[in-house]
Amino acid sequence: MTSERSTVAVPGSPVPAAAIPRLRAIADRAVKAHGDAAPSWISAVVTTQEKALASVNGGSGPGGNTVVYLVTMKGHFTWPRAGPVPLSGQRAHARTGHYLYVMVSAGTFDQIARGLRPSPPPVAPSSLGPVTWLKR
């Protein structure tokens, strides 16, 4: 039972110990891509895709019962892909925010979604299950 707990991601359970190094690496890449070399903290919870979307969007979301890791970071981030403003041809200003999240498939460790928020998620990730601190 102990070895199973450390390798299988179950919504509402702690992040398996075997997943922590991979999630740290994913978070480190996301942090670098969004311009903050030293975020205040990085956390992860195991949940479903539907509940993760509800957490970051504040309402219900599609996605069903796919098991995911919701990795949330607090820092000073910039969304790097500001495209041209329609009709003006000028570049839009890059979006900034203090909370970056990455949703990661528990089965494949592929990133499913990534987003940036100016304020904390409307539904605290801690309400989805035990928080594992990847950086504090």
Secondary structure as UniProt FT lines:
FT   HELIX           2..5
FT   TURN            6..7
FT   TURN            11..12
FT   HELIX           17..19
FT   HELIX           20..33
FT   TURN            34..35
FT   STRAND          41..48
FT   HELIX           49..57
FT   TURN            64..65
FT   STRAND          67..79
FT   TURN            86..88
FT   STRAND          95..105
FT   TURN            106..108
FT   STRAND          111..117
FT   HELIX           125..127
FT   STRAND          132..135
//
